[in-house]
Amino acid sequence: MHCAKGSAFCADAKGVKFGQAEPSPTAVPDVLPDEPGGYQGFQALFGHRYVAPQLGAGTPDLKRHGYLVTNAAGNLVDENGNQLNGAFLADHPGFPGFGPVNASQTLAYMADSLEAGVPIVNGYIILHMVNADPARTPTFALFAKPDYFFTPGLASCSPCVTQNTGFAWDHGDYAAEINTSYAAFAGPGVKHLGLDGQAPATGPSSAGPDSGQIVAAGSGTTGTWMDETDIRPTLLYLTGLKDDYEHDGRVVTQILSRPNRALAAPGAASLGACYKQLNSSVGQFGNFTQQASTAAGESSTPGDAEYRTVNAALAGLDRLRDSLALRVKGELEAAAVAGQPIIGAAGQVAACQGIIAAAGALAQHL
């Protein structure tokens, strides 16, 4: 846990350290030696052992807002009331570990942190095993595509299908069911939108003949399009903070209840949405150019004429994309951070759509 300067969450934290018999302060200096201008006076708590007491561990049967935080032994529990056990000792309270942690444990830890006064939390949830989408719950299947992998084994293997519990492999191919996920925002400045998009059971599925064959941009998935690069600038905007560098992502204006005048101006949200389709690796531009590049690589014209022609066209499209995307990125950043109006947003949206359409025409031509 990284604390703000003077935060009681760190300043008041105490625990019994290894080799000691009495509690002592557990916060340590949070030093970032490469931070421009220095980073002095900040503290952090490192490790479940020292974070857990600040969340309520040590107090038996603790509840907040009707939800159980600890059990009768005073140990933290997940959303279902099960004790959070460590990754290395059976039935021993502790942090479950990065790989084995499940959604119920992650969400409980995040909720406990928020209710203990931590204003911003991030969590990790594995989405590709058992969840709200029954089509993603495997019975017996070999997912060589898009989100599983094979390793060599003996012809006399027994069993031939094994699960390596040492790590979680949940990153895969260029496919809608891998590239589509969920992000949740709540708190001051955030609209009460509920689920913005499709329910898990109606989204891209890893079951059936279309597994790995549908891309995110063409999956029909509804809701606000955002990438991981958009999370940080959005959180910073909501908390009134600024970075000392320009983000590749943008503030997700669609979820803001009180955007500033520049972000609320006509055309700003549309420009941000088109920027995503132009610059996201799984957006429309990325999808079309990948299709064109793949077809060119598979071509067999004399002298590789088609391959050379398509690569030249792709290089031209890349230059157009880079020129516009870099300008739009800077304008969206200035609008969010400094309230600077975006001049000519409608014209830039038209230019953005034109570049994407040109990439689509190249892909269709092949």
Phi, psi and omega in degrees: 000124178261123188257151172292162182297125179081005182297131179293335181303319178270318186299326183265359185289130176222153178193164178273112181277165180301130179086358179250157180254340183239151179297147177215162179304137184250348178287146179232160178301133178264089190263127173238089187297337181267002181290123179302129179085359178089168182213074187254149174086006179260149180233163178212156172249124182247120176104143181304324183304325184259340178279319187307315180300329180287341178269349179128351180300138184105343177255113184295142173052043179282133177235147172225127180053035177085358182252140182286129177260318179231161177266189183296336178274358180083015180263147180298147180235163177274187183296341180260006179087006179275139181299138174281112181255152180291167185279346189243338180240128181293137177053036179237125184300142180167189180278130186295342182099157185293318184284307186285348186299138180250174186298320181298323179287315181299313182296323178295317180297319179293315180297317179299321181294314179299316183286343176271002175105004176280116189285331183229125179229151174233142181226163181239125180229128175278124188258353195256016178248260180250120180208200185290345180264105183297335180290344180264359180270109186285149168257283171222110184206147175253101183270074175293333174225140357257354193237012174236173178214157179257153171229150182293148178210176181285150178296336180261027184300145176201107359280160180269346176243121181227160177245122176272107183276003181285341179201167180247120177261102182230021177243135188216223194275183176276080186215147186300321184288343176265322185274357180251127180216193182235148172229143183237135177231138176208148176131185181301134178090357182255132177296149174271083185264345188068218178280114180264085183135201184274153173289156183306321185290345182252004180272190179303139187239146176272004181257149175093176186291344181272003181302123179079002184253351182250131179266159185301319183291340181243018185276348183080006179295133181261174180105171181290128179279128175212159177243170177300330180293345180274344186293311184298308180299328178291316178295320178297318179298315182295331182262000178076022181257165180225147172265168177258021176213163181273135183275150171284332178273185181223161174291128181282091186295335184295340182258359184276133176275336181221067177293152178291174187299322182293319180285333180274353183293150179304132177095341183294313181294320179295322178294318177298320180293319180290324176303320178298315181291336180275326190249343179289140181296337179246016176282185184298315180297313178299321179294312182296316182291328176294318177300314181296318180295320179296314179297322179295320179294332180271354183287161182220040180284155181303133180066019182054037184300314182294320179300314181293319181295315181294318179298322177295319178295319179296320178298320177295318178296322178298319180295318178297315179299312182299317182299313181286316183298320179296320179293314181295319179302315179295322180292319179294322177295314181295324178295320182284317187276318186246000181069023183282125182298147176268116182273130177071037182299318182298318179294324179288326174298317179297319178295319179298312179296326179293320178294317178297318179297322178295320176295320177296320179295322178295318180295319180291326180298329182271000000 
